[in-house]
Amino acid sequence: MKNRKSSLPRPFIAALALAAAVGVAPKQAEACGGGWYEAPMIDYRIQGVARAEKRLEEGQYAQAASAVIRMIPHIAGYKKATRDPIINRALRVLAVATTRSEGSLDIGKLISKDQHSTWLGDTAEDRQANLRFSVAALRGVKKLKVLSDPTLESELGEALALVPAFSVEGRELLHTLAEKDLLTTPEAYAILAKLRGEAGDADGRTAALQRCRAMAKDAKLCSANASGTHS
């Protein structure tokens, strides 16, 4: 028996193949001949989260955070990681941006007022609520990792260190990573330097600051954060 040829035009078949390759959802549409086919419907969150990740890497925390909040306004409702990898990537971006903004995101002009919630960090309570969100989000994303991820652990250590209830855990995590040469961010070294200084470890503080300055694009990040500007 001869194989039955597909009634779909070649362009539509190609579109379906592309959709499968890039991970887009199908949408029903009418073909030129009157039949129906499944046309790809692009999930714009993929590109949006990728742009937010880029902004985060560039240190543009307000832009990164606002992009996530505009795209997923209900993201504060996620108390842990989900089955959706896009949501989990967005959680990580918002959590890290919030941590490095010390719980106070300068996004008042970048998102609508109905999306402000506690993100602006107008009060100490709001700032701590935001930082606790960061801890919960990063813990959740970390649990999904089959293998250890030093960068994610470094980011979690940063967040833990800024919440009084978790500061000891954060210091121990950052110290352990540093001892194994697995601390991957200058921000984490800056916080570790601050914590060591508060504990009276002058040599440890100096060592952490040196690593921070060696990694940071702007040395001011190290001296400012290590001097105790975190609230």
Secondary structure, 3 states (H helix, E strand, C coil): CCCCCCCCCHHHHHHHHHHHHHCCEEEEEECCCCCEEEEEECCCHHHHHHHHHHHHHCCCHHHHHHHHHHHCCCHHHCCCCCCCHHHHHHHHHHHHHHHHCCCCCCCCCCCCHHHCCCCCCCCHHHHHHHHHHHHHHHHHHHHCCCCCCHHHHHHHHHHHHCCHHHHHHHHHHHHHHHHCCCCCCHHHHHHHHHHHHHCCCHHHHHHHHHHHHHHCCCCHHHHHHHCCCCC
